[in-house]
Amino acid sequence: WYQRRVHGRATVSQLPSNHVWAHDTRQSSIFVMQSQDRNMNGHMYGGFLMRRALEQAFLNASLHSGVALPKLCSIDGVNFRRPVEVGTILKLDSWVLKVDLPSARVWVMVECKTLDPADNSSVLVTEMVYCYTCEGALDLSEVVPYSVGDVAWLVEVERSREHGGWE
């Protein structure tokens, strides 16, 4: 089934029953950046962005695993690309990157983008990867990468785990 997906012919019905496409785990939320969370430079405080991303990842891990309170294992791959201005619209997209069934760990990717309603464009400002342990998950589905970007992040997670960075 995976070869058919690589060649662009797979459908959801061709996935094994305990598998799901990465894009089917996607969750989103939108916020207006308020001035009370700005830093001394007038931009949004990085800790505020990390908290919002952490909440988004927590909810995604909980929804995917069916566990009400997944435990945070690690915060990985934090990449602040650009400052976020006060008053901008921030969209957080998250999806499950990887599931390790024996340890019941779930890796969730969160991308933060600023939206410009005038021309309907977006700019990537932050990327973060969070790992959760979902003890007690009864029906944890394996996640299959859907895009080249999903595969790239999955490779990054595996490389980091091999070098002891995210465990």
Residue pairs with C-beta under 8 A, 6 or more apart in sequence:
1 10
1 14
1 15
1 16
2 10
2 144
4 10
4 14
5 14
5 144
12 21
12 24
15 21
15 144
16 142
18 139
18 141
18 142
19 141
19 142
19 143
19 144
20 141
20 142
20 143
20 144
21 143
21 144
21 146
22 95
22 96
22 97
22 143
22 144
22 145
22 146
22 147
22 150
23 95
23 146
23 147
23 150
25 60
25 63
25 64
25 95
25 96
25 143
26 93
26 94
26 95
27 56
27 59
27 60
27 63
27 93
27 94
27 95
28 91
28 92
28 93
28 94
29 52
29 56
29 91
29 92
30 89
30 90
30 91
30 92
30 115
31 52
31 89
31 90
31 92
32 87
32 88
32 89
32 90
33 44
33 84
33 85
33 86
33 87
33 88
33 89
33 90
34 86
35 86
35 87
37 44
37 45
37 48
38 44
38 45
38 86
39 45
39 46
41 83
42 85
42 86
43 83
43 84
43 85
43 86
44 83
44 84
44 85
44 86
44 90
46 80
49 80
49 84
49 90
49 112
49 125
49 126
50 75
50 78
50 128
52 90
52 92
52 112
53 92
53 94
53 110
53 112
53 126
53 128
53 130
54 72
54 75
54 130
56 92
56 94
56 110
57 94
57 108
57 110
57 128
57 130
57 132
58 70
58 72
58 130
58 132
59 94
60 94
60 95
60 96
60 108
61 67
61 70
61 96
61 106
61 108
61 130
61 132
61 134
62 68
62 69
62 70
62 134
64 96
64 99
64 106
64 140
64 141
64 143
65 104
65 106
65 132
65 134
65 137
65 140
66 134
66 137
66 138
66 139
66 140
67 134
67 135
67 136
67 137
70 106
70 132
70 133
70 134
71 132
71 133
71 134
71 135
72 130
72 131
72 132
73 105
73 131
73 132
73 133
74 130
74 131
74 166
74 167
75 128
75 129
75 130
75 131
76 107
76 128
76 129
76 130
76 131
76 157
76 160
76 165
76 166
77 127
77 128
77 129
77 153
77 156
77 157
77 160
78 126
78 127
78 128
78 129
79 126
79 127
79 128
80 125
80 126
81 124
81 125
81 126
81 127
82 114
82 123
82 124
82 125
83 125
84 90
84 112
84 114
84 125
84 126
85 114
88 114
88 115
89 114
89 115
89 116
89 117
90 112
90 113
90 114
90 115
90 125
91 112
91 113
91 114
91 115
91 122
92 110
92 111
92 112
92 113
93 110
93 111
93 113
94 108
94 109
94 110
94 111
95 108
95 109
95 150
96 106
96 107
96 108
96 109
96 143
97 107
97 108
97 109
97 129
97 143
97 145
97 150
97 153
97 154
97 157
98 106
98 107
98 143
98 154
98 157
99 105
99 106
99 107
99 140
99 141
99 142
99 143
100 106
101 140
101 142
103 133
104 133
104 134
104 135
104 136
104 137
104 140
105 131
105 132
105 133
105 134
106 131
106 132
106 133
106 134
106 140
107 129
107 130
107 131
107 157
108 129
108 130
108 131
108 132
109 127
109 128
109 129
109 153
110 126
110 127
110 128
110 129
110 130
111 124
111 126
111 127
112 124
112 125
112 126
112 127
112 128
113 122
113 123
113 124
113 125
114 122
114 123
114 125
115 121
115 122
116 122
116 123
129 153
129 156
129 157
129 166
131 166
134 140
145 151
145 154
157 166
160 166
161 167
